Amino acid sequence: MGRYVVRRLLQMVPVFFGSTLLIFLMVNVMGDPVAGLCGERQCDPATADQLRREFGLDKPLWQQYATYMGNVFTGDFGTAFNGQQVTELMATAFPVTIRLTAVAVLFEVVVGITLGVLTGLRRGRPVDTTVLLLTLVVISVPTFVTGLLLQLLLGVKWGWVRPSVPPDAGFGELIVPGLVLASVSLAYVTRLTRTSLAENKRSDYVRTAVAKGLPRRRVVTRHLLRNSLIPVVTFIGTDIGALMGGAIVTERIFNIHGVGYQLYQGILRQNTQTVVGFVTVLVLVFLVANLVVDLLYAVLDPRIRYA
């Protein structure tokens, strides 16, 4: 196991550098950040040259990237165009997005897997058809429609929750935004669990466990469910980074100043340092989540061994 982890960590190094290089190049070719900094009025040449020298934009791209990566390893993600350190923006944005993502993942695990098990064991029955139709509706409706509808009903019309989430929101105030963020992924988890469970239900090891006279609950939890969760764990693990980076719509609807909000503002204002810094951390989240998922395979299926 230890050798496998070391090997995977070494494999993550070129992936990290390759991903950050692509992000750096794409962000820097999306427009002139100095022009975005000056707003609608065009900067005079002297001011534009001064700003480029101040932020290192007058250097070649490869030198800018080398300088950026060298600073990253010291914990410096650069300075935004408003003079604020990117690490300060991260310190205020990531905690609330992590809480929001935790609520969303909890919905996926608890509600999604429960509905998947329920429909997988009762495939073809009315409850199965009903859940399939509901998940299809959830997948078909855009997230911003779901978010605005829940905000209007629960927050404005009925007054059950706040329409706008405060900056220091706790887990309780993030339930509705977390449900909106997790809605599409929850539907996929339900369908994936249902399909995997129904397929493994016809496997030889399940029939053998039933023939041995094991209790139904033990057959489902110890044999059927553990093997069926492998593709589900894969999806949830890769979805963690997607939820954190893809929360732009949800955070805009509920006025949450998290990672999605900062990315939106950075792209809108062509603030390359902010965008590259936040996406660099999200790349690390993706890599670590994938490593954890691979290690969980051995926990779910004892036949899997890592050398």
C-alpha positions in Angstrom: 0.0 0.0 0.0 2.8 2.4 0.9 4.6 1.9 -2.4 1.4 2.4 -4.3 0.7 5.7 -2.5 4.3 6.9 -3.2 3.9 6.0 -6.9 0.6 7.8 -7.2 2.1 10.9 -5.5 4.9 10.9 -8.0 2.4 10.5 -10.9 0.5 13.5 -9.5 3.5 15.8 -10.0 3.5 16.0 -13.8 -0.3 16.1 -13.8 -0.2 19.1 -11.5 2.4 21.0 -13.5 0.7 20.1 -16.8 -2.7 21.2 -15.5 -1.5 24.5 -14.0 0.5 25.3 -17.2 -2.6 24.8 -19.4 -4.7 26.9 -17.0 -2.1 29.6 -16.9 -1.8 29.8 -20.7 -5.6 29.8 -21.2 -6.2 32.5 -18.6 -3.5 34.7 -20.0 -4.8 34.5 -23.6 -8.4 35.3 -22.7 -7.7 39.0 -22.9 -5.5 41.9 -21.8 -5.8 42.1 -18.0 -4.5 45.7 -18.0 -7.3 46.7 -20.3 -9.8 45.0 -17.9 -8.2 46.8 -15.0 -8.7 50.2 -16.6 -12.4 49.5 -17.2 -14.2 51.1 -20.1 -11.7 53.9 -20.5 -8.5 53.0 -22.3 -5.3 53.3 -20.2 -2.8 55.7 -21.4 0.4 53.9 -22.6 2.5 55.1 -19.7 0.0 53.8 -17.1 -0.4 50.5 -19.0 3.4 49.9 -19.1 3.7 50.7 -15.4 0.9 48.3 -14.5 2.5 45.5 -16.7 5.8 46.0 -14.9 4.2 46.1 -11.5 2.4 42.8 -12.0 5.1 41.2 -14.1 3.0 41.1 -17.3 5.8 42.5 -19.4 7.8 39.3 -19.1 7.5 36.3 -21.4 4.7 33.8 -20.5 7.2 31.0 -19.6 9.0 33.3 -17.2 5.7 34.5 -15.7 4.7 30.8 -15.2 8.1 29.9 -13.7 7.9 32.8 -11.3 4.3 32.0 -10.3 5.1 28.3 -9.6 8.1 29.3 -7.6 6.0 31.5 -5.5 3.2 28.9 -5.1 5.6 26.5 -3.3 6.3 29.2 -0.8 2.5 29.8 -0.2 2.3 33.0 -2.3 -0.4 32.9 -4.9 0.2 36.5 -6.0 -1.6 39.8 -5.6 -5.0 40.6 -7.1 -5.3 43.8 -9.2 -7.0 45.5 -6.3 -3.9 45.1 -4.2 -5.3 42.3 -2.0 -3.4 39.0 -1.6 -4.9 36.0 -3.3 -4.3 34.0 -0.1 -6.5 36.4 1.8 -9.3 35.9 -0.7 -8.8 32.1 -0.4 -9.0 32.4 3.4 -12.5 33.9 3.2 -13.8 31.9 0.2 -12.7 28.4 0.7 -14.2 27.8 4.2 -17.7 28.6 3.1 -17.4 26.6 -0.1 -16.0 23.7 1.8 -19.0 23.8 4.2 -21.3 24.1 1.2 -19.6 21.2 -0.6 -19.8 19.1 2.6 -23.6 19.6 2.8 -23.9 18.7 -0.9 -21.9 15.5 -0.6 -23.9 14.6 2.5 -27.1 14.8 0.4 -25.5 12.7 -2.3 -24.3 10.0 0.1 -27.4 9.8 2.3 -30.3 10.6 0.0 -28.7 9.4 -3.3 -27.4 6.0 -2.1 -30.6 5.4 0.0 -32.9 6.0 -3.0 -30.5 3.9 -5.2 -30.6 1.0 -2.8 -34.4 1.3 -2.5 -35.0 1.3 -6.2 -32.3 -1.3 -7.0 -33.9 -3.8 -4.7 -37.4 -3.1 -6.0 -36.6 -2.7 -9.7 -39.6 -2.5 -11.9 -42.0 -1.6 -9.1 -43.9 1.6 -8.7 -41.4 3.1 -6.3 -38.6 2.5 -8.8 -40.6 4.1 -11.7 -41.4 7.1 -9.5 -37.8 7.7 -8.4 -36.5 7.3 -12.0 -39.0 9.9 -13.2 -38.1 12.3 -10.4 -34.4 12.0 -11.1 -35.0 12.5 -14.8 -36.8 15.8 -14.0 -34.0 16.9 -11.7 -31.4 16.2 -14.3 -33.4 18.0 -17.0 -34.1 21.2 -15.1 -31.1 23.7 -15.1 -29.6 24.4 -11.7 -30.3 28.1 -11.8 -34.0 27.3 -12.3 -34.0 24.9 -9.3 -32.1 27.4 -7.2 -34.3 30.4 -8.0 -37.5 28.3 -7.5 -36.4 27.1 -4.0 -35.2 30.6 -3.1 -38.6 32.1 -4.1 -40.7 29.5 -2.4 -38.7 28.7 0.8 -37.1 32.1 1.3 -39.4 34.7 -0.1 -42.9 33.3 -0.1 -42.9 31.0 2.9 -40.0 32.5 4.9 -38.6 29.2 6.0 -35.0 30.1 5.2 -33.0 33.3 4.4 -33.1 34.2 0.7 -29.5 35.4 1.0 -26.9 33.5 2.9 -24.6 35.6 5.3 -20.8 35.4 4.9 -20.4 33.5 8.2 -23.2 31.0 7.4 -23.2 27.7 9.3 -24.2 24.3 8.1 -27.8 24.9 8.9 -28.1 27.9 6.7 -26.4 26.1 3.8 -28.9 23.2 3.6 -31.0 24.7 0.8 -28.0 26.0 -1.3 -26.3 22.6 -0.6 -29.4 20.8 -1.9 -29.4 23.0 -5.0 -25.7 22.3 -5.6 -26.1 18.6 -5.1 -29.4 18.2 -7.0 -28.0 16.9 -10.4 -25.2 14.9 -8.8 -27.7 13.4 -6.3 -29.9 12.2 -9.2 -26.9 10.6 -10.9 -25.8 8.9 -7.7 -29.3 7.5 -7.3 -29.3 6.1 -10.8 -25.8 4.8 -10.6 -26.4 3.0 -7.3 -29.7 1.5 -8.7 -28.0 0.2 -11.8 -25.0 -1.2 -10.0 -27.1 -2.8 -7.3 -29.5 -4.4 -9.8 -26.6 -5.8 -11.9 -24.7 -7.3 -8.9 -27.9 -8.7 -7.5 -27.7 -11.4 -10.2 -24.1 -12.3 -9.4 -23.0 -15.7 -8.3 -21.6 -14.5 -5.0 -25.0 -13.1 -4.0 -26.8 -16.3 -4.9 -24.2 -18.2 -2.9 -24.7 -16.0 0.1 -28.5 -16.5 -0.1 -28.1 -20.2 -0.5 -26.0 -20.3 2.6 -28.9 -19.0 4.6 -27.4 -15.6 5.5 -29.9 -13.0 6.6 -31.1 -10.7 3.9 -29.8 -7.6 5.6 -26.3 -9.1 5.8 -26.4 -10.1 2.2 -27.4 -6.6 1.1 -25.0 -4.7 3.3 -21.9 -6.9 3.5 -22.0 -8.5 0.0 -24.2 -6.7 -2.4 -23.9 -3.0 -1.4 -20.1 -3.0 -0.9 -19.3 -4.1 -4.4 -22.0 -1.9 -5.9 -20.6 1.2 -4.3 -17.3 1.1 -6.2 -18.6 3.1 -9.2 -20.6 5.4 -6.9 -17.5 6.2 -4.8 -15.6 7.0 -8.0 -18.3 9.4 -9.1 -18.6 11.1 -5.7 -14.8 11.4 -5.3 -14.4 13.1 -8.7 -17.5 15.2 -8.0 -16.1 16.9 -4.9 -13.8 19.1 -7.0 -16.5 19.7 -9.5 -18.9 20.9 -6.8 -16.3 23.3 -5.4 -15.4 24.8 -8.7 -18.9 24.5 -10.2 -20.7 26.3 -7.4 -20.7 29.6 -9.4 -24.4 29.5 -10.2 -25.5 28.4 -6.7 -23.3 31.0 -5.0 -24.6 33.7 -7.2 -28.2 32.9 -6.5 -27.8 32.8 -2.7 -25.2 35.6 -2.6 -22.5 33.3 -1.1 -19.0 34.8 -1.4 -17.2 31.5 -1.9 -14.8 30.0 -4.5 -17.4 30.2 -7.3 -18.1 33.9 -6.6 -14.4 34.7 -6.6 -13.8 32.8 -9.8 -16.7 34.7 -11.4 -15.4 38.0 -10.3 -11.9 37.1 -11.4 -13.0 36.1 -14.9 -15.3 39.1 -15.2 -12.5 41.5 -14.3 -9.8 39.5 -16.1 -8.0 39.2 -12.8 -5.6 36.5 -13.9 -3.8 36.1 -10.5 -7.1 35.3 -8.7 -8.3 32.8 -11.4 -5.1 31.0 -11.7 -4.6 30.8 -7.9 -8.0 29.4 -7.1 -7.9 26.9 -10.0 -4.5 25.7 -8.8 -5.9 24.8 -5.5 -8.9 23.1 -7.2 -6.5 21.0 -9.2 -4.9 19.8 -5.9 -8.4 19.0 -4.6 -9.1 16.9 -7.7 -5.8 15.0 -7.4 -6.2 14.3 -3.7 -9.8 13.2 -4.1 -8.8 10.7 -6.8 -6.1 9.3 -4.6 -8.5 8.8 -1.7 -11.0 7.2 -4.0 -8.4 4.7 -5.2 -7.6 3.8 -1.6 -11.2 3.3 -0.8 -11.5 0.6 -3.4 -9.5 -1.7 -1.2 -11.8 -1.0 1.7 -14.9 -1.8 -0.2 -13.6 -4.8 -2.1 -11.1 -7.0 -0.1 -10.0 -8.6 -3.4 -8.3 -5.4 -4.5 -4.7 -5.2 -3.4 -2.2 -2.5 -4.1 1.5 -3.5 -4.4 
